[in-house]
Amino acid sequence: MDKELTYEKAYQEIQEIAQAMESEQINVDELAEKAARAQKLIKFCREKLRTIQTSLEEVYRENDSRE
């Protein structure tokens, strides 16, 4: 995955792939490649969200223990 890939860029690319698939702009030869790329991007986004969720849970736990 790209080092400079951000959640926003990944999400945008997923949207573009989905739109191309829905409008049938992708030929059969490209379909498997685009589907694999979308799968990698979705995995990247999920991991990013899990990391953020874990960080937020940690912050909440720390905040609760200080009260």
C-alpha positions in Angstrom: 0.0 0.0 0.0 1.2 3.5 -0.7 3.1 5.2 2.1 1.2 8.5 1.5 -2.2 6.8 1.4 -4.7 8.4 3.7 -8.1 7.3 4.7 -9.6 10.0 2.6 -7.7 9.1 -0.5 -8.5 5.4 0.0 -12.2 6.1 0.5 -12.2 8.3 -2.6 -10.6 5.6 -4.7 -13.1 3.0 -3.4 -15.9 5.4 -4.5 -14.4 5.8 -7.9 -14.0 2.1 -8.4 -17.6 1.5 -7.3 -18.9 4.2 -9.6 -17.0 2.7 -12.5 -18.3 -0.7 -11.8 -21.9 0.5 -11.5 -21.7 2.4 -14.7 -20.1 -0.6 -16.4 -17.0 1.5 -17.4 -14.7 -1.3 -16.4 -14.2 -4.1 -18.9 -14.0 -7.7 -17.8 -10.3 -7.8 -18.0 -9.9 -4.9 -15.5 -12.7 -6.1 -13.2 -10.6 -8.5 -11.2 -7.8 -6.0 -10.8 -10.1 -3.3 -9.7 -12.0 -5.6 -7.3 -8.6 -6.7 -5.7 -7.6 -3.0 -5.4 -10.9 -2.1 -3.7 -10.5 -5.0 -1.3 -7.0 -3.8 -0.3 -8.3 -0.2 0.1 -11.3 -1.4 2.3 -8.9 -3.4 4.5 -6.7 -0.3 4.8 -9.7 1.8 5.9 -10.9 -0.8 8.4 -7.5 -1.0 10.0 -7.3 2.8 10.2 -10.7 3.0 11.8 -9.8 0.2 14.3 -6.6 2.0 15.2 -8.5 5.2 15.8 -11.2 3.4 17.9 -8.5 1.8 20.0 -6.8 5.1 20.6 -10.1 6.7 21.6 -11.0 3.9 23.9 -7.6 4.4 25.6 -8.2 8.1 26.0 -11.6 7.5 27.5 -10.2 4.9 29.9 -7.4 7.3 31.0 -10.0 10.1 31.4 -12.3 7.9 33.5 -9.4 6.8 35.8 -8.5 10.4 36.5 -12.0 11.3 37.7 
